[in-house]
Amino acid sequence: MRIDRQALLDLATGAAFLGSGGGGDPYYSQLLGEAEIARRGPFNLVALDALADDALIAPCGWVGAPTVSAEKLPNGREALLGLRELERIYGRPIDAVMPIEIGGGNGLAPLLAAAELGIPVVDADGMGRAFPESQMTVFSVDGLSACPSVVTSANGELRLIETDDNLEHERVARQLSIEFGGNAHMVEYPLTGAQAKRHAIGGSISAAVAIGAAVRIARAAGDDPFESLHKALMASGLYPFAGTIFDGKVVDVERETKGGFSVGHVVIEGFGGEGRMDLEFQNENLIARVNGEVRAMVPDLITVMDRETADSIVTERLKFGQRVKVVGAAAPAVLRAERALTFVGPSAFGFSEPYRPIEDLNGWNRG
């Protein structure tokens, strides 16, 4: 598959939704991607099963607080610097890159590095959405190491992380992102082709493109983009349940940058007497309660969207007065397995409520 300009724009739309409010606003990466396509032509996307077992695959993305990345732009060389260092460590060229998470700007960022290196991007990622911490990947759940990992800054600084503890890796990387001004680029969880085929969430980039295309086509036809979004998610094979869980106006937002994260909560006043939704986030939206009752929780996706345009709104851009719909979707099955929930479920974020699937909470069970 080739990612041309239209597919890139659709990918940005789909990745914005799959970010569940996080992953960074994809707009800047989209602009860089459009310029890259104009200069070099479409990006090359390859399926997992096309990888040689001994290939070297480099997942990568940005680490830090999205509120910082909205104002502090990268220099465009961070990813290349980190990938070249990984090649030096392994003593061989990287065969392909992969987004560590498909959500938000991180779903697009590896395309630019791949073009610079003249290598493809793998149609897969390590989360099937976005999560705020680097140990919250399927690779970590399956016992793979994040290291060697390379963190780079806009100033050309480079740090190598070597540890057998993926949680310690997250802590060190987070501190480095703070030292580097609030955000940094990270190459992590280097994989062989065989490991990528065994552990990565395949088809997530093409799914994001299809999701974005469905929204675009519905808008152009004057159809309901939310209904098209729900159908595209469920047709993807990765997100089997989806629907709108709330409709209202943002009446309160509290947000701060803390510990290398954007954290806070938003209150949405419902239309038509629906009451209030309280939404808590840590980069990504984590849990949504309506009148005190949980309607969605991690690892399932929760995305706030403009109710007129169906544009996804990242947490750093939420503000008073926005009229929104909150759309939820079931996470990929691998994230809802019992072992994975210890990494990405409610308890991993300090919530006392046990995980309940979004389809149960909203009566979406079919059959």
N, C-alpha and C positions, 0 to 999 in steps of 0.2 A: 504494500500500500504506500502511496505517496501522499504526503501532507502538503497540498497546495494552499494558496491563500484562503480559499473558501473553507477548506477543511481546518485550517488553522483558526479561523474565526469561530467555526463551530466547536472546535476543541476548547477554545477559551470560554465559550458559553457553558459547555458541558463540565469542564473542570471547575469553573466557578461554583456551579451547583454542588459538585461532588466534594468541594472543600468544606462543606457544612459550616460555612462562615469563615473558614481559615484557609491556610495554605498560601496566603498572600494574594492580593488583587492581581489577576492575570493581565491587566491592561498593558502594563509596561512590557512584559514579556511578549505580548501579542504584537506590539509596535516593533520591537526588535526582530521578531520572527518575520513580520511582513517585509522589513528591510532586507533580511537575510534571503528570503525567497526571491525578492527582486534582483539580488546580486548573484545568487548561486543556483536558484531554482528550488523546486520542492524538496522537503525533507524526506528521508528514506525511513520507513517504518517496517520492521520485520517481526514476524511471529515467533513465539518462544520455540516452537518445534523446528524452526529453521536454524537454530543455533547449534554449532558444534559443541559436543560435550566438554571439550577442553578450552572453549572460548573464555576470555576474560571479560566479564560484564561489570560495569561500574554504576551502581545506583548513586544518585546525587540529588541535591536540592538545597534550599535555603533554610537556615536555622536562626531563630530570633523572634522578636516581637513584630507582628505585622504593622502595628502603629508606627514603628520606626521606618520600616521599608516603604511606607507610603510617602515619606518625605526624604529619606536618605537613599538616593539611587545608587546602584552598583556602578562600577567602572566598565563592566562587560567582560573582564578578563579573569574574574575570580574562578569560574568553573574550569577554564582551560589550565590555569595554574595548578589547581588541585589534581586534575586528571593527569597532567604531565608528571606530577610528583608520584602518583600511584604507578604510572608506567616505570618510573625510575626504580621504585621499590620492588616491583615484580620483574624488572629487567626484560619487559616485553610490551608490545603495543596493546592498548585496550581495543577489544573487538566491537563493543557496542556499549551504549549507555542506556540507563533506565531511570525514570523518575522514582525517587524513593516513595513519593505519594502522588496520586493522580490529582488531588484536590488543589484548586487555586492556581497561582502562578507557578508553583512547583510542578504542576502537570505539564507546563510548557518549557520550563527552563532548560532541561537537558537537550532540547532540540537545537538550541544555539551552540552548545558545546560540541554536539555531534557534528554539526556542519563545519565547525572550525577544524575538527580532527579528521573529517572525511569518512565518518563511520555512521552506521545506522542507529536508530533508537528502537529499543525493544518494546513491543506492544504489550506492556505489563507494568506493574508497579508493586510496591511492598505493603500497601495499606488498603487499596480499593476506595480510598477517600483521603482525608487529611486528619492527622492527629498532632497534638502539640509537642510530643516528646519522641525522641529517636528510638527508644526501645519498644515503642508501640508499633512494631512492624511484624508481619508474618514471619520474617526471617528470624527475629528474636524469639518469637513464640516457638519456632521450630528448633531453637538452640544454636543458630548460626551466630558467629561473632560479627560485631560492627567494625572490627579493626582488621588491618590497619585503616585508619580514617584520617583524612586530611581536611583541615579547616583553613579557609583563606579569607582575606579581608579586601576591601576596596583599596586599601593602601599598599597592597602587594605583600602583606604579611602572610606567613604560612606556619601552621602548627600541625605536627603529626601526633595523633593519639594512638597509644598502644595499651590496651587493657583487655583482660578476659571477661570483665564484668560490663555488660551492656548498659546497666543503670549508671555505673560510674562513668562510662563513655558519655552518656547524656549529660551528666552533671558537668563534666569537663568541657564539653562542647558548648553547653549553655553559658558557662562562665566566659569562655572565649568569645562567644557572640556579644556578650556585654562589653568585654574589653575592646572588641573591634568596632564599637559604636552602636550596638543594638541589634545588628544582624550580620550574618556571615554565610559563606557558601561552604557546604560540606559534602565530601565524597565518603561514602560509608557502605558497609556490608558488601565488600567486593565478592563476586560470585563466579563460579565456573558456569559454563553453559548448562551442565547437568544439574547444578544446584538451582539455577534460575528456572529451569523447566519443572523441577520438583516442587519448588516453594513459592515462586512469585504468583501474583494474581494476574493471570493471562487475559488479554483482550480488553484491558481497562482503558487504554488510550482510544481504541476504535469505538468502544462503548461511549466514551465522553464525546467523541465526534458525532456519533449518531444521536445522542441526547441533544446536543447543541443544534444539529440540523433539524430535528423535530420541532424545536421551539421556533427556529427561524422560519420554517415552512408554514407553521401554523400562523405566525404573525402575518406573513405575506398574504395568506389566503383569507385572513379575517376570522380564523378559527380560534378556539380557546387554547392559548399556549400552555396553560396549566394541565389541561386534559391530555394534550399531546406529550407533555413532559412526563406525566404519570405513565402513559402507555409506553413511551420509549424506555423509561427506567425498567419497567417490568419485562419488556421484550429483550433487554440486554443480556439476560442470563445471569447477571451479577446481583441485581437489586429486585427481588421478586415481588415486593409489595411497595406501593407508593401512593401518596394522596395528600391533599391539603388538610392540615390539622388545625389551622386557625386563620382568621381573617380580621384585621383590625388596624389600629393606628398606634404608632410608637408614642408613648406618653412619658417615658422616663428612660434614661440611659446613664449608667455609671460605669466608667471604664478607666483603668490605669495600667501603666506599664510597670510590671513588677516581676523581678527575678528572671528577666528575659522573656516574659510572656505578656500578652495583652489580656487582662482579666477583668471581669465585671459581670453586670447583668442588665437586662432590658425588660421593660414592662410594656405590654401591648394591650390596649383597650379594645375589646372585641366589638364588631358591628353586630347589630341585631340582637343585643342582649346576651352575647356569648360570655360575658364576664371578662376576666383578665388572664393573660398568659404571662408568666414569669419565666425568663429564659436566662440561664447562666452559661457563661463561656470562659474558656481559657484558650485563647486564639480561636478555637473552634467552638461551636455551640454544643453544649454537653447534655443538658437536661431541660425539658420544657414541661411546665406545670400549668394547668388551666384550673383556676379557682382551687389551687392547692393539690390537685390530683395530677399525677404524672401522665403525660400524653406521648412522650418520646424520651429516650435516653441513649447515651453511648452504649455500644458502638453504632447504633442506627443513626442515620443521617438526619440532621435538622437544619434546614436552610431558610433564611428569611429572604423574601423576594418582593420586588415592587409589584403591587397588585394590578397595575395597568400594563406594564411592559414585560413582566416575568423576568426581569434582570435580577440575578442573585446579588445580595448585599452582604459584603464581608463585614465582620464584626467591627473593624476599625472605621467603617463608614455608616454605621447605624446612627441615626440622630432623631431628635424629637420631631414629631409631625409626619414622619413617613407613613404612608398607607401601604400596608404590606399583607402578603399571605405567607404563612409559614408552612413549608412543604416538608414532609418526612418521607424517608425511604428505608427499607430494610437493608442492613449492611450485608456484604457478601457472607455466605454461610461460614467460611473459614474463621471470620472474626467473631461469630456467635457461638463457636464451640466452647466447651467448658474451660479448657486450658487457656484459650485466647482471652476469655473474659477477665482473667486475673491480670492481664496486661492492659486491656482496653475497655473493660466494663465499668459500671458506675463506681465500684469500690476502688478502682485504680485512681479515681479523682476525688475520693473522700466522701462520696455520697453513701448514705445509709440504706437507701432503697435497693433491693435486689433487682437484677436485670429482668425486665419483661419485654418480649418482642413487641415492636411497634404495631404489628398487625393485631396482636391481642389487645393492646391498649386502646386501639381505635376501631375494633370490630371489623377488621378487613379480612378475616379468615374466609377463605373461599372453599366451597365444596362441603 
